Amino acid sequence: MAFVVPAEIGHAPYAAPLLDYLVGAFATVHVIAVREKLFPELSEDCWLLYAEGFGGLASHIDLTVCDRFKPAKTRPKPTVRVDLTEWRTIWSRRLRPYLLPAELRTLYSCAAAHPESRRLGEIASVGIGYVSGDNSFFHLRPSEAKRWKIPGAFLHASLRNGSAMPSQQISRATVEAWMRADDPILLLRLQRGQELPQSVRAYLDSSAGLAARQGYKCRNRTPWYAVPDVQTPDYVLSYMSGRTANLVLNTAAVTCTNSVHAVRVRDPEAAGKLLPRWSSLFVRLSCELEGHALGGGMLKLEPREATQVLFAADSIVEKAKSDIVEDGIRTLHRWRHYVD
C-alpha cells in the first residue's frame, strides 16, 4: 500500500501507534520525507508512506530523506535504516530526528543518556496560562481602567501574547512601557465570593460584560467573571516561535494568558545554573528536536514537549562542535520552512 500522509507522521504522538502497527503487520515499511512541498498551494507539508509484505514483521523502518519529490517508476532507495529499539526509546517514536546526520544524533543521544544532563521538566513545571473567555473584555487599557474607576487591587498586569515578550526579562520597566503605550495589559482579576465595588459591578454590567458572560467559557463557570488559573510564573516561554523559542525571566510578577507557557521553578539551584543557557546552541537544537513544525515556518512547543528540552552535561557541550550543531539547527529550520 502507498499513501500521501501529513508530515506529522514524523513527530506527532498520534502517528506513533500507526507506525507501530505497520512494522508489526508488514515486512517493509518505508517513509519518504520530502522537504519541499508536494502541493505548493497548501500549507500542509506531506510525506509518503509505503508498505508491503502484509503479514510480515519489519526489522526496521526505511527512511528516505530528500529535498524534493521526483516521480519515478520505483520508490527511492532508503538513506537511513531506522532501528526500531532506538526509534522507540531514544527518540520517543519520532522520525524527525533522522533528518539530522548520524553524528549529531549520536551526540544528542549521548547527552540525553548522560547522568549530569537535565530536562527542563526536572527543574521546572511548564503549563499554559489562563483562559479568560473573552480577552477583549477582561483585559483593559490603563485609560479604560481609569475611566471606569476600577481600583488597582482588582487589576493584574498580564502578558497577552508572545509578540509582546521582551528578549531578556519582564521587568517593572517593561510593564511601565506597556502602561505608557496604553496597551490592554490589565487583567480584571476577581475572586469567587469577593465583595466588589460599584465601579467594578458597573463594568461587569456594561454592554461588553453582558456579551462576555454569554461566551462558552464564561457561562460554564461560577461566577462567570472569575478567571481561573491565574498565576505568576517565574519564567514565560513562547508557545510558537520563529527563529527559536524564547524563555524570559519574570521579575515583574506579571501573569500570562494561554498564548504563552507559564514556567514555575521547582529546583532553584539547578534553574540558576541551567536556565541562563537557554539561548545556547545545544538548547536551541533541543527545542527544534523536541518541538515540531507548524504552518508558516513556526516552531511549536507544547507543554509536554517543552519539559523534554535538554540541558546537556558540561562534558558533552565541551565536546560538541559548534559548526555541526549550528548546521543541524539550520537543517531543521529548512525543514519547517523558516527563513532567517
ZANU-434478 format. One record per residue: x, y, z of N, C-alpha, C in turn; residue in three letters. Coordinates in steps of 0.02 Angstrom, whole numbers, padded with zeros to 5 digits, always signed. Each point is the difference from the previous one (the first is absolute). Layout:
BEGIN
XYZXYZXYZala
...
***
This chain:
BEGIN
+00042-00059+00000-00042+00059+00000+00044+00062+00000met
-00029+00055-00024+00038+00062-00002-00048+00058+00012ala
+00022+00049+00040-00041+00058+00017+00042+00063-00002phe
-00033+00055-00017+00026+00066+00016-00025+00016+00070val
+00046+00018+00045-00019+00010+00070+00025+00068+00024val
-00032+00029+00051+00027+00063+00028+00070-00012+00028pro
+00042+00052-00003+00067-00005+00028+00000-00012+00075ala
-00058+00009+00032-00006-00015+00071+00016-00072+00016glu
+00001-00043-00051+00019-00070+00013+00071-00004+00028ile
+00039+00053-00009+00068+00000+00025+00007+00021+00072gly
-00054+00028+00031+00008+00024+00068-00062-00005+00044his
-00059-00003-00029-00061+00005+00041-00010-00062+00044ala
-00022+00009+00061-00013-00058+00044-00050-00049-00029pro
-00050+00026-00037-00050-00045-00028+00025-00040-00060tyr
+00060+00018-00027+00029-00038-00055+00036-00062+00025ala
+00024+00002+00061+00040-00056+00026-00038-00066+00001ala
-00063-00003+00023-00036-00064-00002-00010-00027-00071pro
-00008+00045-00048-00007-00022-00069+00064-00035-00024leu
+00057+00032+00011+00063-00030-00021+00014-00064+00038leu
-00017-00001+00064+00009-00062+00039-00041-00057-00029asp
-00061+00016-00020-00043-00052-00031+00031-00024-00066tyr
+00022+00047-00041+00025-00018-00066+00062-00044+00004leu
+00047+00016+00045+00061-00041+00004-00016-00069+00028val
-00058-00008+00032-00020-00065+00025-00044-00038-00049gly
-00018+00033-00056-00046-00031-00048+00029-00006-00070ala
+00054+00034-00015+00030-00002-00067+00075-00015+00006phe
+00026-00034-00051+00071-00016+00000+00043+00062-00016ala
-00029+00046-00039+00036+00061-00018-00043+00061+00014thr
+00027+00047+00037-00032+00065+00012+00049+00054-00020val
-00021+00042-00047+00046+00050-00029-00034+00068+00003his
+00032+00048+00033-00024+00069+00003+00047+00043-00041val
-00029+00041-00044+00040+00045-00042-00014+00071+00022ile
+00050+00031+00032-00006+00068+00026+00020+00049-00055ala
-00046+00044-00019+00011+00047-00054-00001+00071+00028val
+00055+00036-00007+00004+00067+00029-00043+00051-00037arg
+00007+00004-00066-00040+00047-00038-00072-00025-00004glu
-00046+00046+00000-00071-00018+00002-00020-00040-00062lys
-00034-00056+00011-00028-00038-00055-00057+00039-00033leu
-00036+00039+00040-00056+00040-00025+00013+00073+00021phe
+00034+00038-00043+00021+00068+00020-00057+00046+00020pro
-00061-00014-00026-00056+00044+00016-00030-00014+00069glu
+00022-00054+00033-00025-00018+00066+00050+00018+00054leu
-00025+00014+00060+00045+00014+00056+00028-00065+00030ser
-00031-00056-00013+00020-00064+00029+00060-00030-00036glu
+00052-00017+00039+00055-00039-00027-00021-00073-00004asp
+00022-00034-00052-00019-00070-00009+00061-00044-00012cys
-00002-00059+00028+00049-00052-00012-00034-00058-00034trp
+00037-00053-00016-00028-00059-00032+00011-00061+00045leu
-00050-00043+00000+00003-00061+00041-00012-00060-00045leu
+00044-00049+00005-00004-00060-00041+00009-00062+00044tyr
-00040-00051-00012+00007-00063+00038-00016-00059-00046ala
+00037-00054+00009-00014-00061-00038+00018-00061+00043glu
-00024-00058-00023+00013-00062+00037-00047-00007+00059gly
-00066+00008-00013-00048-00004+00055+00003-00069+00033phe
-00001+00001+00066+00007-00062+00038+00070-00011+00024gly
+00047+00041-00024+00069-00005+00021+00015+00042+00062gly
+00063+00006+00015+00022+00038+00058+00062+00039-00020leu
-00004+00066+00002+00057+00042-00020+00053+00000+00054ala
+00063-00003-00021+00055+00002+00048+00024+00071+00012ser
-00023+00047-00043+00020+00070+00005-00049+00041-00042his
+00007+00066+00003-00038+00044-00044+00049+00029-00051ile
-00017-00008-00064+00040+00033-00051-00022+00073-00004asp
+00049+00045-00003-00014+00072-00005+00042+00029-00056leu
-00033+00035-00045+00035+00037-00052-00009+00074+00014thr
+00054+00036+00008-00001+00072+00012+00020+00035-00065val
-00045+00040-00027+00015+00034-00064-00028+00070+00000cys
+00031+00044-00040-00023+00069-00004-00065+00006-00039asp
-00005-00038-00054-00060+00007-00042-00020-00068-00028arg
-00063-00007-00016-00026-00062-00027+00008-00001-00076phe
+00029-00054-00024+00008-00009-00073-00036-00065-00020lys
-00053+00006-00040-00036-00061-00021+00047-00050-00034pro
-00011-00063+00016+00042-00054-00029-00041-00065+00000ala
+00024-00048-00037-00035-00064-00004+00010-00042+00063lys
+00053+00012+00036+00014-00037+00062+00010+00049+00057thr
-00013-00025+00060+00008+00043+00058+00075+00014+00013arg
+00016+00057+00029+00071+00017+00010+00033-00046+00052pro
+00065-00005-00004+00036-00041+00049+00000+00034+00069lys
-00002-00038+00053+00004+00030+00067+00067+00034+00011pro
-00001+00056+00034+00062+00033+00020+00018-00016+00073thr
-00051-00021+00038+00010-00018+00071-00040-00063+00014val
+00029-00046+00038-00037-00057+00025-00011+00011+00074arg
-00061+00010+00020-00016+00021+00067-00008-00062+00044val
+00044-00008+00048-00004-00055+00047-00061+00010+00044asp
-00041-00051+00007-00064+00007+00035+00010+00012+00075leu
+00048-00032+00030+00012+00010+00072+00023+00072+00012thr
+00046+00024-00040+00023+00069+00006-00057+00049-00011glu
-00040-00013-00051-00057+00043-00017-00049+00003+00058trp
-00013-00057+00032-00049-00002+00054+00026+00030+00065arg
+00063-00009+00014+00027+00020+00065+00032+00069-00001thr
+00052+00007-00040+00037+00064-00001-00041+00056-00029ile
-00037-00014-00054-00035+00053-00036-00075+00001+00010trp
-00024-00038+00050-00072+00000+00017-00045-00010-00060ser
+00021-00045-00045-00038-00019-00059-00012+00059-00048arg
+00050+00043-00005-00001+00055-00048+00051-00013-00055arg
-00018+00018-00061+00046-00006-00056+00037+00065-00015leu
-00025+00055+00026+00029+00066-00016+00075+00005+00016arg
+00024-00030+00056+00073+00003+00013+00043-00030-00055pro
-00029-00045-00040+00039-00033-00052+00009+00045-00062tyr
-00026+00061+00004+00017+00049-00052+00071+00026+00010leu
+00027-00011+00059+00067+00024+00017+00052-00054-00016leu
+00063+00019-00010+00052-00050-00012+00011-00044+00062pro
+00026-00060-00012+00010-00049+00053+00045+00027+00056ala
+00051+00038-00018+00047+00026+00051-00037+00044+00050glu
-00046+00041-00024-00036+00045+00045-00052-00038+00041leu
-00031-00050-00030-00047-00042+00039+00037-00037+00056arg
+00060-00024-00015+00039-00035+00051+00018+00047+00057thr
+00021+00061-00017+00017+00050+00051-00060+00013+00045leu
-00058+00009-00031-00060+00017+00039-00021-00059+00044tyr
+00003-00060-00027-00020-00059+00040+00049-00011+00058ser
+00064+00014-00011+00049-00006+00055-00015+00052+00054cys
-00019+00060-00021-00018+00052+00048-00062-00020+00039ala
-00049-00029-00033-00062-00020+00033+00013-00055+00052ala
+00049-00043-00014+00014-00056+00045+00049+00018+00056ala
+00032+00058-00005+00051+00019+00049-00033+00016+00067his
+00027-00026+00055-00032+00011+00065+00000+00073+00023pro
+00044+00041-00028+00002+00070+00021-00042+00046-00044glu
-00030-00028-00052-00045+00040-00042-00067+00005+00035ser
-00037+00054-00014-00064+00011+00032-00051+00022-00052arg
-00062-00022+00009-00056+00023-00041-00033+00059+00036arg
-00031+00044-00039-00034+00058+00031-00052-00023+00050leu
-00035-00054-00015-00052-00024+00045+00025-00026+00066gly
+00065-00012+00006+00029-00022+00063+00011+00058+00048glu
+00006+00060-00027+00015+00057+00043-00058+00051+00003ile
-00050-00009-00044-00055+00048-00001-00062-00033-00030ala
-00058+00026+00018-00062-00022-00031-00016+00048-00058ser
-00032-00026-00051-00019+00040-00058-00074-00010-00012val
-00038+00053-00001-00072-00005-00012-00025+00060-00039gly
-00062-00003-00021-00028+00056-00036-00023+00053+00048ile
-00006+00061-00023-00027+00054+00040-00076-00005+00004gly
-00032+00050+00028-00073-00002+00010-00038+00011-00065tyr
-00062-00023+00000-00046+00012-00056-00055+00046+00027val
-00002+00061-00025-00047+00049+00029-00072-00011-00023ser
-00009-00025-00060-00067-00007-00027-00020+00058-00045gly
+00032+00057+00009-00013+00059-00042+00056+00050+00012asp
+00054-00007-00038+00060+00041+00012-00013+00074-00005asn
-00042+00020-00048-00012+00072-00009-00037+00030+00058ser
-00041-00039+00036-00036+00026+00057+00043-00001+00063phe
+00035-00055+00011+00037-00009+00064+00067+00036+00001phe
+00023+00025-00056+00064+00036-00002-00014+00073-00016his
+00015+00043+00046-00014+00071-00008+00063+00040-00013leu
-00008+00053-00038+00053+00049-00006+00001+00042+00063arg
+00058+00028+00020+00002+00044+00058-00052+00057-00004pro
-00009+00027-00060-00049+00054-00008-00071-00024+00013ser
-00015-00063-00019-00066-00028+00012-00011-00012+00074glu
+00051-00028+00033-00005-00012+00072-00012+00065+00037ala
+00033+00053-00022-00009+00066+00032-00070+00027-00013lys
-00024-00009-00062-00067+00026-00017-00055-00036+00039arg
+00009-00066+00010-00049-00038+00038+00011+00004+00076trp
+00055+00032+00020+00017+00008+00071+00007-00067+00036lys
+00035-00047-00034+00011-00066+00028+00063+00002+00043ile
-00005-00016+00064+00058+00003+00046+00056-00047-00023pro
+00061+00020+00013+00058-00040-00019+00001-00069+00033gly
-00034-00008+00057-00001-00064+00035-00035-00054-00041ala
-00040+00020-00049-00037-00048-00042+00031-00008-00069phe
+00061+00025-00008+00034-00004-00064+00069-00032+00008leu
+00021-00037-00050+00065-00034+00002+00031+00005-00069his
+00060+00027-00003+00035+00005-00065+00010-00070-00030ala
-00012-00005-00065+00002-00066-00032+00035+00003-00068ser
+00036-00053-00016+00028-00009-00067-00052-00036-00042leu
-00026+00033-00051-00055-00028-00038+00023-00047-00056arg
+00058+00012-00030+00023-00043-00054+00075+00005-00007asn
+00028-00047-00038+00072-00005-00008+00031+00059-00035gly
-00038+00035-00042+00028+00057-00037+00019+00057+00047ser
-00029+00003+00059+00015+00053+00048+00058-00017+00046ala
+00027-00062-00006+00054-00021+00044+00065+00037-00016met
+00034+00028+00050+00067+00027-00011+00049-00058-00008pro
+00061+00017-00019+00049-00053-00013+00033-00028+00062ser
+00004+00038+00055+00037-00022+00058-00044-00013+00061gln
-00036+00051+00022-00042-00008+00059-00058+00049-00002gln
-00053-00019+00037-00056+00044+00009+00011+00035+00067ile
+00019+00063-00003+00017+00038+00059-00054+00053+00013ser
+00009+00036+00055-00047+00055+00014+00002+00052-00056arg
+00060+00010-00028+00006+00048-00055-00040-00023-00061ala
-00001-00067-00011-00040-00027-00055-00073+00017+00009thr
-00026-00013+00060-00070+00013+00015-00015+00075-00006val
+00045+00041+00025-00010+00072-00005-00004+00023-00073glu
+00040-00032-00043-00003+00017-00072-00067-00020-00029ala
-00024-00059+00019-00067-00021-00023-00054+00049+00023trp
+00007+00023+00062-00049+00047+00027+00002+00066-00038met
+00060+00026-00013+00006+00063-00037-00030-00005-00070arg
+00007-00059-00030-00027-00011-00067-00076-00013+00002ala
-00027-00004+00060-00072-00012+00010-00021-00066-00033asp
+00042-00050+00008-00016-00067-00027-00051-00034+00046asp
-00040-00045-00028-00051-00035+00041+00031-00056+00040pro
+00035+00017+00053+00040-00049+00038-00025-00011+00071ile
-00054+00033+00019-00024-00006+00069-00057-00051+00004leu
+00017-00057+00029-00051-00053+00008-00047+00018+00057leu
-00065-00004-00013-00050+00008+00052+00000-00065+00041leu
+00032+00002+00058+00010-00060+00040-00047+00002+00061arg
-00053-00038-00006-00052-00002+00053-00005-00071+00028leu
-00016-00004+00064-00004-00064+00034-00072-00019+00016gln
-00012-00063+00006-00066-00024+00022-00014+00024+00071arg
-00060+00025+00012-00020+00022+00066+00028+00067+00021gly
+00036+00032-00045+00032+00064+00016-00052+00057-00004gln
+00003+00045+00049-00044+00058-00002+00027+00050-00052glu
-00044+00020-00046+00022+00042-00056-00026+00071+00008leu
+00042+00049-00012-00024+00070+00002-00047+00015-00058pro
-00037+00053+00007-00050+00018-00050+00030+00011-00069gln
+00061+00028-00002+00031+00013-00065+00014-00064-00038ser
+00021-00053+00036+00013-00064-00032-00065-00031-00023val
-00052+00004+00042-00066-00027-00019-00027+00036-00062arg
+00012+00065-00003-00023+00037-00059+00034-00025-00063ala
+00065-00015+00005+00036-00026-00059-00026-00069-00019tyr
-00012-00043+00051-00027-00067-00014-00068+00002-00033leu
-00039+00052+00017-00068+00005-00028-00003+00044-00062asp
+00058+00020-00026+00001+00039-00061-00021-00044-00059ser
-00010+00030-00058-00020-00039-00059+00053-00052-00017ser
+00065+00018+00008+00053-00049-00012-00002-00057+00049ala
-00016+00016+00064-00006-00052+00050-00059-00046-00012gly
-00056+00027-00021-00059-00041-00015+00014-00047-00058leu
+00040+00023-00048+00019-00044-00056+00050-00053+00022ala
+00050+00021+00042+00053-00047+00020-00029-00059+00040ala
-00049+00012+00042-00026-00054+00043-00038-00053-00040arg
-00015+00015-00063-00034-00050-00042+00048-00047-00034gln
+00065+00016+00002+00050-00043-00032+00005-00068+00036gly
+00025-00049-00036+00001-00069+00025+00037-00006+00066tyr
+00062+00026+00004+00039-00006+00061-00033+00036+00058lys
-00026+00060-00012-00029+00041+00053-00064-00031+00027cys
-00043-00023-00044-00064-00027+00023+00006-00068+00034arg
+00059-00031-00006+00009-00065+00032+00044+00003+00061asn
+00007+00059+00030+00036+00005+00063-00039+00046+00047arg
+00011-00010+00065-00036+00037+00051+00050+00032+00048thr
-00003+00067+00008-00038+00046-00042+00033+00010-00067pro
-00037+00024-00048+00025+00004-00069+00060+00046-00007trp
+00006+00049+00045+00053+00050-00007+00065-00018+00036tyr
+00002-00056+00035+00061-00020+00036+00044-00044-00046ala
+00051+00030-00028+00045-00037-00046+00041-00049+00041val
-00003-00066-00016+00037-00049+00039+00073-00007-00022pro
+00039-00032+00043+00069-00020-00016+00045+00059-00016asp
-00012+00057+00033+00044+00057-00008+00061-00011+00046val
+00059+00001-00028+00060-00012+00039+00055+00050-00020gln
+00050+00004+00041+00057+00043-00016+00062-00045-00008thr
+00015-00019-00061+00056-00046-00012+00068+00032+00012pro
+00049-00042+00010+00069+00024+00008+00030+00020-00068asp
-00019-00037-00051+00022+00015-00068-00061-00008-00046tyr
+00005+00031-00059-00050-00008-00052+00035-00027-00062val
-00031-00050-00031+00029-00033-00059-00046+00009-00059leu
+00028+00019-00057-00041+00008-00060-00028-00068-00022ser
-00062+00001-00022-00036-00060-00021+00016-00015-00073tyr
-00002+00051-00042+00017-00005-00071+00053+00052-00015met
+00051-00022-00036+00059+00042-00009+00023-00002-00072ser
+00043+00049-00018+00030+00002-00065+00069-00031+00002gly
+00050+00041+00014+00069-00024+00000+00012-00050+00056arg
-00024+00016+00060+00009-00045+00056-00050+00015+00054thr
-00013-00047+00044-00045+00011+00056+00032+00048+00050ala
-00039+00044+00028+00025+00053+00044-00021-00014+00072asn
+00048-00002+00045-00013-00009+00072+00019+00064+00035leu
-00047+00030+00036+00010+00067+00029-00013-00001+00075val
+00047+00028+00038-00007+00006+00072-00055+00051+00017leu
-00042-00018+00047-00057+00042+00019+00013+00034+00067asn
+00040+00053+00000+00016+00034+00062-00055+00049+00021thr
-00047+00014-00045-00054+00047+00015-00062-00036+00027ala
+00002-00066+00006-00056-00039+00027-00064+00011-00039ala
+00006+00005-00067-00061+00004-00041-00030-00070-00006val
-00062-00003-00020-00031-00064-00016+00000-00007-00076thr
-00030-00053-00026+00001-00011-00073-00059-00041-00024cys
-00019+00011-00062-00055-00037-00030+00027-00067-00027thr
-00045-00039-00030+00021-00064-00029+00033+00007-00068asn
+00015+00062-00021+00038+00011-00061+00075-00012+00011ser
+00019-00005+00062+00070-00016+00019-00002-00053+00055val
+00059-00026+00017+00004-00050+00053+00025+00031+00065his
-00030-00022+00055+00022+00021+00066+00049-00051+00028ala
+00059+00022+00019+00053-00044+00025+00010+00015+00074val
-00009-00051+00042+00009+00007+00073+00059-00042+00021arg
+00050+00032+00031+00062-00034+00020-00013-00044+00060val
+00025-00063-00003-00004-00046+00057+00067-00009+00034arg
+00054+00008-00039+00068-00010+00025+00039+00065-00013asp
-00003+00048+00048+00032+00065-00012+00074-00004-00014pro
+00035-00045+00033+00073-00004-00011+00015-00022-00071glu
-00034-00052-00024+00011-00023-00069-00023+00051-00050ala
-00057+00033+00015-00026+00051-00046+00049+00058-00007ala
+00030+00020+00056+00048+00055-00002+00061-00016-00043gly
+00018-00064-00002+00058-00020-00039-00018-00012-00074lys
-00058-00031-00012-00015-00024-00067-00041+00048-00043leu
-00050+00033+00029-00045+00040-00041+00035+00059-00036leu
+00054+00029+00029+00036+00051-00039+00031-00027-00064pro
+00004-00067-00007+00027-00030-00061-00052-00008-00055arg
-00060+00025+00011-00056-00013-00046+00017+00018-00072trp
+00036+00054-00010+00015+00022-00068+00062-00033-00030ser
+00029-00049+00035+00059-00035-00026-00019-00044-00059ser
+00050-00017-00040-00012-00039-00060-00032-00067+00015leu
+00024-00035+00052-00026-00067+00014-00073+00003+00021phe
-00018+00049+00041-00070+00005+00022-00044+00020-00059val
+00025+00043-00044-00039+00018-00059-00012-00061-00044arg
+00051-00043-00007-00008-00062-00037-00053-00044+00033leu
+00003-00004+00066-00047-00041+00037-00072+00025-00010ser
-00009+00066+00000-00067+00027-00012-00026-00021-00068cys
+00044+00000-00050-00020-00021-00067-00019-00074-00002glu
+00038-00041+00037-00012-00072-00001-00061-00020+00042leu
-00008+00032+00057-00055-00018+00045-00066+00033-00021glu
+00005+00058-00033-00060+00033-00026-00017-00027-00068gly
-00043+00035-00036-00018-00022-00067-00020+00059-00043his
+00002-00011-00065-00015+00053-00048-00075+00012-00003ala
-00017+00063-00009-00068+00021-00010-00002+00040-00066leu
-00057+00008-00029-00005+00037-00063+00031+00068+00004gly
+00026+00023-00057+00029+00067-00003+00070+00004+00028gly
+00033-00057+00009+00069+00000+00025+00007+00005+00075gly
-00055-00004+00036+00002+00008+00072+00022-00064+00035met
+00034+00009+00056+00018-00055+00046-00049+00000+00057leu
-00032-00056+00013-00049-00005+00054+00026-00046+00055lys
-00004+00024+00061+00020-00040+00059-00061-00008+00044leu
-00029-00060-00001-00054-00015+00047+00031-00007+00070glu
-00040+00008+00054+00029-00007+00067+00038-00065+00010pro
-00028-00056-00023+00034-00065+00008+00066+00001-00038arg
+00001+00029-00060+00062+00003-00038+00051+00046+00034glu
-00024+00055+00027+00046+00047+00034+00035-00032+00059ala
-00035-00044+00036+00031-00032+00058+00058-00045-00021thr
+00002-00020-00063+00053-00045-00025+00061+00037-00026gln
-00003+00067-00003+00059+00038-00023+00060-00018+00044val
+00056-00014-00033+00058-00030+00033+00056+00051+00012leu
+00024+00001+00062+00061+00037+00018+00055-00052+00008phe
+00045-00002-00048+00051-00052-00002+00052+00010+00054ala
+00029-00055+00022+00055+00002+00048+00058+00041-00028ala
+00037+00033+00044+00055+00043-00022+00050-00038-00044asp
+00014-00062+00018+00049-00039-00039-00023-00012-00071ser
-00066-00008-00010-00027-00010-00067+00004+00065-00040ile
-00019+00055+00032+00001+00065-00033+00071+00018-00023val
+00048-00015+00042+00070+00016-00016+00025-00040-00060glu
-00026-00060-00009+00021-00042-00057-00038+00017-00064lys
-00058+00031+00007-00042+00015-00059+00033+00052-00044ala
+00002-00013-00064+00027+00048-00048-00055+00049-00020lys
+00012+00063+00014-00052+00050-00009-00025+00003-00072ser
+00046-00010-00049-00022+00005-00070-00048-00057-00018asp
+00011-00059+00030-00045-00057-00014-00068+00013+00032ile
-00001+00026+00061-00064+00015+00033-00037+00055-00037val
+00036+00052-00020-00031+00054-00038-00029-00025-00066glu
+00036-00044-00033-00025-00028-00063-00063-00041+00012asp
-00003-00036+00056-00060-00038+00017-00060+00046+00011gly
+00012+00056+00034-00055+00048+00011-00024+00028-00066ile
+00047+00018-00045-00020+00026-00065-00038-00052-00040arg
+00021-00064+00005-00036-00053-00034-00073-00004+00022thr
-00011+00001+00065-00068-00004+00025-00039+00063-00015leu
+00034+00058-00004-00033+00061-00022-00026-00009-00072his
+00042-00028-00043-00020-00010-00070-00059-00047-00005arg
-00001-00051+00041-00054-00049-00003-00066+00030+00024trp
+00002+00050+00043-00062+00033+00019-00011+00065-00039arg
+00041+00011-00051-00007+00056-00047+00009+00067+00034his
+00042+00002+00051+00016+00064+00031+00060+00030-00035tyr
-00005+00063-00019+00054+00035-00034+00027+00054+00047val
+00065-00004+00017+00031+00050+00045-00003+00069-00031asp
***
